[in-house]
Amino acid sequence: MAEDSLHIVLFPWLAFGHMIPYLHLSKILASLGHRISFLSTPRNLHRLPKLPSSLSSLIRFVPLPLPHSSHSTIADAESTTDLPRPIADFLFDAFDELRQPVADFLRDLSPKPDWIVHDFAPFWLPAIGEELGVPCAVFNTFPSFFAAFFGFIILKNEFSPSSFPLPLRIRSFEIKQVMENEHPDVPKVKVQDRWKTVYGRCKFVAIRGCDEFDGEWLRILKESFEIPFVPVGLLTPERPEFIAGKMFDFLSKRTSGSVVYVSLGSEVALSVELYHELALALELSTFTFVWALRRPPGMAETVDLLPDGFIDRTAGRGIVAMDWAPQVGILGHEAVGAFLTHCGWSSLVEGLAFGRPLVMLPMIFDQGINSQVMAEKKVGVEIERNEEDGSFTKDAVMKALRLVLVEEEGEEVRENARKMKDICGNLELQEMYVDKFVQYLRDHKQA
C-alpha cells in the first residue's frame, strides 16, 4: 500500500438504499488503494453483492450481531426491508445497542483508522471518535435537494423557499404516509435528533452529487449550513451487470427503446388494488415490459399481487421477476426505452446514467422531492395521483407511459434524459469528485 493511503471505517444505516451506496463508495476508495473496514450486521453483509477479487484484500467486512433482547417484535430482522412500516422503526433502538461493540472494535484497531465515515443513525459515534482521536464525517446518501429541503425544515426549524431554485412541497398524501408510518413508541431518539447531532459534531458532510447535475443545490447547502459539504460524485454504476438466460433472450429480441422497465425499489409497499392498477396499465398499454416486483414485508403469500390471468395474458411481451432483477444490466440494455421508478436516488442515478427517461411514482422518504426536481429538469413525467390519498389509475399510468415512450410531446423529455448520460454516466467526471473527496480526507485527518 502507498504511504499516503488511508484506512477508513464506513458504517451505514440498516437500509439497502444506504448500504449499497456505502459499498459502492468503499469499492471506489479501495480501487484507489485505500483500506476499508465496512461495518454492518452479519445477515446484511451476507446479502451485499460479492466483491471483485481485486478488492477483497482491501475491504474488510466487520460483522456486528444486532441485539434483539428488548425488541422481540422484530425477531431476527436486520434491515428495513425485512419489516413492514412502521415496525421497521424498532430497528433504530436495536441499532443503538451497537454503540459498545462499535466502540470496542474501534479501540482495538491498531493502528487507529484515519477516518470514520458513517450515516445519520449512529448519533453516538462522533463522541466515540472524539474520545479516540479519530475524526468523523457523515455520508449523506440522499440527494442535495432533499438534504436542503429537509435541513431547512428539521435542522434550522425554518423554510425559505425563496432561497431555493424552484418551489418544493410535501403533498397531502405524502404527509399522511409519514404520519401513518410513525410508531408512537419508537425510536427513543427521533430521526431529526440524530441528524442534528451528527451535523453538529461531524467534521463535514459527504454528499452524493456533483456540480454538473445539482450544483445549485450544493451551493445552497454550502451557504446555508455551518458544516462543510463535500460532493463525492454521483457514484455512477461502472458497467451493466451481466444478463443471462431468459432475461437476455427476451431483451435481445426487442427493438431499441421499446421496453418499459418497472421497479419500485425494496421498501415501497402499494395496496393490492394499486398493484392491480399498475399491472392492468402495463397490460392494456400493450408496451413490452420487465417488472421487478417484490412482495412487501409482512404481506401474506396468499395475497395475489397481480390480477387473475395477468401472466398468461401478457406472456411473450412481459416478464415479472419476483425474486431479483439485475437492474443496472437491464437499464443498460438498448431495448429499454423508459424507467418506471419510485424515484429513489440510486435508481434515478442508474436510470439517467444510461439516458433512460423516467416515469415517476414516488412513495416515501425523499422520493416526492426527487420527483419534483426531475420533472423540473424535464427528464421524466410523474404519474398523476389523487392529492389526498396518493392513489392512481391505470389510465394515469398509461398516459405517462405513452408520453415518455412514443408521443411527440415527450421528445423533449427523451432528449433531456439522453443528454444526462454525459453527466450521470461519465465515469471520468464522477471519479474526479472521488479524487477531490480523498484529498479532503488527507488534508483534514488528525495529525
N, C-alpha and C positions, 0 to 999 in steps of 0.2 A: 504494500500500500504506500501511496505517496505520502511525503511528510506533511503536506497540507490537507490531507484527507480528514474528514470529520467522523465522529461517532454520534449518531442522532437517535434518540429514543422517540418512537411515534406511538401514540395511544389514542385511537379513535373511539367515539361513542358506539354503542352496540346496535347499530343500524347499518345495513349493507350500503345504503346511499352515502354513508360516511366511511365505512371500512374500505370500500373499493377505491375511492379517490386517494385515501391514505396509502393503500397498497400501490396504486399507480405512481404516486409521488415517491414512495420508497424505492420502486424499481428504477425510476429515472435517476434518483440520487445514487443508488448502488451502481448503475451503469457508468456513473462518473467516478467511481472508485471510493465512495463513502460507505461507511459501515452503519447498518441499520439494526436496531432492536425494535421489533414490532410486537406490541403488547395487545393481547385480547384473550378471550376465553377459549378453552380447548375446542369446543364444537364450532365456534366461528372460524377459528384458524383452519380447522379441517375442511370447512366449506369454501374457503377462499380459493381462487384459481391457483393452479400449481405454478411455481416459479420456474423460469428457464434455468437450465443447469449452469449457465454462465454467471448467474446472480446468487445461486444458493449459498455460496460461501460468504457473501456479504450481507445477506438478510437473515437475521436470526428471529424466528418466531418464538415468543415467550408466552406460554400458556398460563393463564391466571384463573383457576377454578372460581366460578361465580357462587358466592354464598347464597343459599336459599332458606336458611334456617327460620327466618321470621316471615317468609313470603311463600307459603305453601300454595298460594293462588297461582303462581306462575310455574310451579313444578320445576322441570329441568330446562325451561326456556332460556336462551342466551342471546336472542336478538329480537328486535321489534317485529321481524317477520314471523316469529313463532307465536305471536299473540294477537288477538283482536284488540282494537281500540275500544275503551280506554284502559283496559287491563295492562297494556304494554307499559304504562307509566310506572307500574310497580318495579320495572327494571331499574329505574333511577335509584331507588333505595337500596336494591341489591348491589348495584354498581358502586354505590358509595362505600359498601363494605370491603371494597378492594383497596381502600386507602392504605391500610397497613401492609398488605402484600406488595403493593407498588413501591411503598417507601422502603421496605426490606430489600426488594430487588435492586433499587437504585443505590442504596447504601453499600450493597455487596459488589457492585460493579467496580472493577479496577482495571485500567484507570477509569475515572468517572467520565461520563459522556460529556460532549461539548454542548449539546442542546437537548431539551425535551420539547417536542412539538406535539401538542395534544388538542383535544376537542373541547367544546364548551362544557361538557358534562362533569369532568373531574375538577370542580371549582377549588378543591382542596390541594391540587397538585402544585400550583405556584408556590405555596408556602413550603412544601417539601423541597422544591427546587432551591428556594432561598436558603433553607437550612443547610443543604448540601453544597451550595455554591454553584449550582447548575442553572443557567438561565432558561426560562420557559417562553415559548411562543404558542399562540393558538392558531391552528389551521382551520379557517372558516370555509367549509365546503359549499356553503350557499353562495349564489352569485352576488355581485356587488350591489345590484339594485335592490335585492331583498335585504341585504345587510344594512343598506342605508335606510330603507323604509322601517325595518324592524328596530334599527338603532335609534332613530328619532323618536319612535313611539315608546319603546321599552327602556332604553338606556338613558335617553335625555328627557323623557317624560314630556315630549312636545312633538308637534308635527308641523313642518314648514314646507308645504307643497310648492311654495313659490321658489324654493331653492332647488327643486328637482327639475330635470329637463322635460318631464311630462307628468301629468297628473296620474297618481296611482290611488287605488281604493280597494278596500276589502268589501266584497259584496255580501248581501244578506245571507245567502246560503253558506258562504264560507265562514261567517261569524257563527252561524248556527252549528256548523260542523265542529268548530273549535270548542264551543260550549258543550256539545254532546259528547265530545271525546275527552273532556276533562273529568277525571275521577276526583271526588271531593276529598279523599283521604291521602292521595299521593300526587306527586312526590313530596317528601318532607321539605326539600329545598326546591323551590319552583324554578322552572326553566329560565325565566327572566333574571332571577337572582344569580343563577350560575353564570349567565352571560356577563352580568355586571361585575362579578368577582373576577372572572378571567380577564376581562377587558381592563380592569383596574390594576391587576398585578402582573400581567404578562409584559414582556419587553416589546412585542409587536404582534400584529395580526398578519398571517399569511393568508391570501385570499385567491381563489380560483378565478382569474380574469386576466385581461390584457388591454392595453390602451387602444389597440386597433378595434376591439369589439365593444368594450364598455368603459372607455376612458373617461367619459363624462361622469359616470357613476363613481369610478375610482377617485376622481378629483373631489367629488362631494364628500366621500369618506375621509380623505386626507385632510380636507379643510374643516370638517365638522367635528372630528373627534381628536382627542389629545394623543391617543396611541398611534404609532406609525402603522400604515397599511402597506404591505409588500406583495405585489402580484406574483404568482408562481406560474402564470400562463394558464391556458385552458385545459391542460392535461389531455391533449388530443390523443385519441386511440392510434397506436402505432401502425397497425395494419389490420385488415379484415381477418377475423378468425376463420379457420378452415371450415367449410361446409361440406359435409359428406352425405352420401346416401340419398334418401327420399327428398330432403330439402334442396339439395343441389340439383337433382334431376328436375324438380318442379320449377325452380327459378331459371335454370338454363334454357328451358323451353319457352320462356315468356319474352315478349318484345321489350325493348328498353323503355323504362319509365312507366310500365303498365300496372305494377303490383303495389298494393297498399300493405304496408307493414303496420301491425297494430300491437302496441304493448303499453299497458298501464302501470308498469313497474311492479315492485314486490309488496307494496303496502296499501295500494288503492283497493278499496272494497266497495263495489257497487251493490245496489239491491238486485235481487234476481230479476225484477222487472226491467231494470236498466241494462243488465247484461243481455236480456232478450231483445230490447230495443236496438242495441248495438249490433247484435247478431242479425236481426232482420234487416237492418240498414245495409250490412255487408252483402246479404243475400239478394235483396231487391235492387241494389245498385248495379249488380252484375259485374263489378270490378273483381279482378283476381286479387287474392289476399293471403297473407300469412299472419296468423293471430297467435301471439304468445299469451296464453290465458292461464293465469294462476288462480287456483281456488283460494279465496281469502281465509286467513287463520280463523278458526272457530266455526266455519261453515260446514255443516254435515255433508258427508259424501253422498248422501241420498238426495241432496238438493240438485236439481238439474240446472246447471248454469246456462245451457243452450236450449233453445226451443226444440220440441219434438221434431225429429226428422231433419234438423238443420244440417248435420254432417252428410247425410245421404243427398240432400238437395243441392249442396254446394260441392259435391265430390268432383274432382277434376279441375276446379278453379279456386279451391281454397284449402289451406292447411291450418289446423288448430293444434298447436303444440302445448300440451297440458303440463309438461314437466319443465323443460328448459329449452330455450332457443338461443343460438349464437347471434346475439343482437348486432354486434359490430360487423360480423360477416354478412348478415342479411342486409343491413343498411349499406354496406359497401358494394353490394351486387348491383350491376347496372339495370337489372329488371325492376328495381324498386323506384317508384315514382312519387311516393308520398309516405309520410310517417305520422300515423295517428297516435299521439302521445299524451301522457299525463303531465308533461312539462317538468319532470324532474330535471335538475341541472345537468347531470351526467348524460341523460338521454338527449337533451337539447344539443349539447356539445357534439355528441356522437352523430346525431342526425345531420347537423349543419356541417360537420367535418366532411361529409360526403355530398353536401349540396342538396339534401332532401327537404322539400317544402313540408311544412308542418300543418297537420290538422289537430287542433289542440282541445284537450278535455281535462283541464286542471281540476284537482280534487282537494288536496290538503297541503299544509305547511306553506312553502314558498311558491307553490305551483301557480296560484292565481296571479301573483305579481309577475312571475316569469312569463306567463302567457300574455299579459298586457304589454310587456316590453317587446316580446317577439312580434306581436301584432303591430306595434308602433314601428318596428323595423321592417314590417311588411315581408316577413319570411314565413308567415303562416296565418291561418284563419282559425278563430275559436268557434267551436260548435255552439249554436245558440242554446241558451239554458233558461229555465224558469228562475227568475231572480230570487224568489223566496226559498225554494227547496233544492235548486240545482238540478232538477230533472231535465231530461231532454227526450226528444222523439226521434224515431227512425228517420223521419223526413228531414229533421235538422242535421242529422249526421250525413245523410245522402247529399244534402245541399252543399255542405262544406267539402265533402269528398269530390263532388263534381267540379266545384270551383277550383280546388287546388290541383286536381289531376288533368282536367280536359278543357274547361271553359276558357274562352278567350280573355275574359276579365281577370282570370287568375294567372295570366302570363307574367305580370309584374312580380307576383309572389314567387313563382317558379324561378324567374331570373334572379331575383334578390337572393333566394336560397342557394342557387348555383354559385353566385359570387362569394358566398360565405366559405366555400372551400379554400379560397385564397387566404383566409384568416384562421378559421377553426381547423382546417385540415393541413395547415402549413407547419410541418414538424420543425423545420429550421427556426421559424419565427417563435414558436412556443418554447422550444428548448433554450432560446436566448433568455427568456424570462426565468427559467430554472437556474441558468448560469448566474444571473443577477441575484437571485434568491440565495444561492450558495455563497456568493461573495458577501452578501449582507450578513449571513451567518458567521463567516470568517471574521468580518470586521467588528462584529459586536459580541463575540463569545467572551466568556470570562478569561481574564489573564491567568 
